[in-house]
């Protein structure tokens, strides 16, 4: 057997937290290996990157997700009892519930609602001396996704629920007060949505027939039982939270357009290929999820290395999207690279890889791409704005990583007809 390179440090958690997106690839580079062992959170952990690593990581017979995510992540970002920590048949069954929501009609409906909220925001932005795009996108998406999912949201509640849903992903990886905020937000959102699940089951609210909230409230597990109300709430929040998190990508689109103004003109041509390539490159180039975790379920060997049962393994998502064996000049922003190649399930993995039904790959990719395309149209064809002097370098020490000043714009003007430019049919392709 080949010995696995081991980092010398007794525990590398602080190094990981200092540079979460580049920790694995930097050490792979140093060790000249796609795999190394480090002690993280006091536990010996394998870290791996690259296309071949992704292929083995997404073999559901070899890995399990139960207990893979640290408690701190379960208590904030994921919630407890959700699809992320299920395995085998229980996972496949629950995942099917999510996949059945992702129909072309539902995705289009969410796009239309988001477009409507963006359009409604413009007059308000015109009156603001400074528009913090990241925060504004969070509000727009909260309103759109609640309406789409069938979650009643009074105008007076928008601010609070936006803050809580955002905290679940924006503060989860923080330490100190930030993390406490995320835990509190998890408790508050769980209570809010558990209450709604009860009301749906007690027929106290009536929702449109195809509402995702209805589907989740009445979903039955493999034993033909309804989910525990708290678990159903975690799953409904598994739709609300990540849609609001698309605000990160929307802000990064504004960032990319600012630094690559040539794409403004290309995007104005309205070609679907060009739009798709631009959005895919934003997902590849910019950091969002650094890595994902699993536990070895059965002993196996890979490339001469032993993987003992119970070992925690991290797969480097950001590093695989920046692997120079896959991507020529990976640190350059070059959307045209996507015109020449179709990504495979293992070489382009910003939202996980493998198959949707059998693996833990993100079921929200179609929605993400659709809303990102909408955003690139909106920012290039529906409004004009100024970008004042501010710190725009990406802060790689934060998760999610954003421009340091989060991208503030001013002098927003509507140009042409907002709705006309946005309502052209858009194909969703990943
Ligand atoms: C904002 C952009 C998004 C990013 C960067 C993202 C990223 C990810 C990643 C990395 C995973 C885990 C993959 C793995 O562990 O192998 C995941 C899983 C998941 N995502 Fe997303 N996601 C996004 C948007 C969405 C959206 C819009 C939805 C739903 C509307 C969604 C719902 C989920 C669910 C339910 C899972 C768990 C799947 C499973 O365990 O089988 N995500 N996502």
Boltz pocket constraint, residues with backbone or C-beta under 6 A from the ligand:
constraints:
  - pocket:
      binder: B
      contacts: [[A, 83], [A, 84], [A, 85], [A, 95], [A, 98], [A, 238], [A, 239], [A, 240], [A, 242], [A, 243], [A, 245], [A, 246], [A, 247], [A, 249], [A, 288], [A, 289], [A, 291], [A, 292], [A, 293], [A, 317], [A, 349], [A, 350], [A, 351], [A, 352], [A, 353], [A, 356], [A, 359], [A, 360], [A, 361], [A, 362], [A, 363], [A, 364], [A, 365], [A, 367], [A, 368]]
      max_distance: 6.0
